[in-house]
Amino acid sequence: MATAAAAEMEQRHAWFSALGAEHRSWVGVVARAGIDGFIEWFGDPDSASSGLEVFATAPRALARHISLHQTVELVRTTIEVVESKLQELLPRGDRPVAQLAIIQYSREIAFAAAEVYARAAETRGAWDARLEALVVDAVVRGEADETVLSRASTMGWTATSAVAVAVGAAPGNDDPRLGEDLRRTAARSDVDLLSAIQGDRLVLVLGGRPMAEVESGLTLTGRLLDFFGPGPVVLGPSVDHLVDASASARSALSGLRAAAAWQEAPRPVSAVDLLPERALNGDGHARRALAHEVFGPLAEAGGGLLETLVAFLDAGTSIEGTARALFVHANTVRYRLRRITEVSGYNPADPRDAYVLRMALTLGRLLGPGTRDQESR
């Protein structure tokens, strides 16, 4: 029967013939074990071994070369060969009993095959989760390199540009499908995703063209809010590559620590929008960003922009009061305010932006090189 089953497999399934000699040999061993198991079970069902022991004769590596679908095809072929041989070998009166027996036994073999592949999938899933956590941890700790990129590629990471990190509270429930559900949701927006729960926080590494712009990145992160626990969710700035994502992670984590100071912040919120809170919370990168990226361009632009900004904020954002303080026309103040918005990206007439600009003024004067000479112009 085992010899006939092997011959039938080669005849029916072209992929079986394409297997290596070693793997075909192991398939033959499994088929022989299944036939021997049926004979033993038919003789004494109580003392017979379980269906799992049939597959235990083969190495675990065999499951990586033969899929569950292919295994089902081989089991079906073997059963049909055994049924055919039973029709030839048994007396006519014994054939119905043997037919019922092999149907029952084949059911046990089918369940055993499903369990073998289910266990393999669980093991592979647990290993993938650990590998994914290692990649995310390397990004957070600033140790991402080509090795990490190689590991990420095994998780399906394909993004080569526009990478950002989002952090928030971890969900209260321990859902083993969390990572899979997150990836499926992000994939609908053509974004790669890696996730890990680190203590009480959930860290997401997002990559793809939508992450290049702050607004589109926040929109995508907003679609993932249901996977976070309660509290703020902060999105770090976009970087060019996964190996540079530690800068985005650093900003996002700093923003998460400082987000409590801005309770009215949107959810999710960009780490750049939390620059004042991060600066007050001791983030040196945020202080330098305000000094050099907000105050610096205003100081270099000249044209009385800094003087007008200080007067406008001191006058309680009154254009007329600013004009009187500077002895200029109100339209001149309006023009300069528009220039301030164009140069810095912040509108002095907006209360939140005015707060950012005031902080940038203070830090720029403290940290900006040559700011006194620039301001005097």
C-alpha angles and dihedrals in degrees: 000000000000092000092048091048092052091049091049091050091055091047097048103036121051091189090059091059089051092060119101119264091251094055093045088051091053090049088054090051091052091048091050091048090051093051092046089047091053092051091049092046093047090053096047118001093186097057098037122112122252125262091252090067089061090064093038089076091071125070119255090242089070090072089062091058099041121049126218090253091053091047090054090051091052092047090050091049093049092049092050091051091049091048090051093049091048089056088055100042105038129073114257093252093055097048099084091052092049091046092055090045095053091048090055093044093048089055090057090049091050092052090047092052091050091050093050092054092041091055090047090051092049091050091047091047092051090050092048090051091052091047091049091050090052091052093049091046091052090052092050093048093047095245098118112137139148090292090058090047089054091051091048091053089059086059091056097265109156104154114122099180144026104038124174135172125225123193135185143137117313117248116263095233123072100231113177089200094057096105093046093048091049093051092047092052093047092046090062087067093044093252129135116226138194120183140186137171110229109187107300097348135079116219121198125189109201126190134179144080095292089063092062092082123055095224095049090044091053090047091054092046088051089061089058097050093103089066092059128078122243119297137053123335115204127197118205123219120278119262131190101247144015092250088060095047093102088080090056091046091050092053093045093050091046089051092049091054092049099039092093088072091063104048092167092059117128120253112264101027131185118246088229090061088057095056095118094049091045091050092051089048092059102265106151093192090058092048092051091046091055092045099045105025100039107022095032098061091046091052092047093047092062116180092124093290096136093044090050093046093052092047092046093052092044090051092056092256091300113150093200092048090050091050092052092048093051096037091234135120118274090240089058088055091049091050092050092048089054089050090050089054092048094048100041103027090233127106112223090206091062112086095221094045090046088056090052092048093048090052090047090052092053096045093041092057090047100043109016114105113237093358094142092058091045093048092049089060 
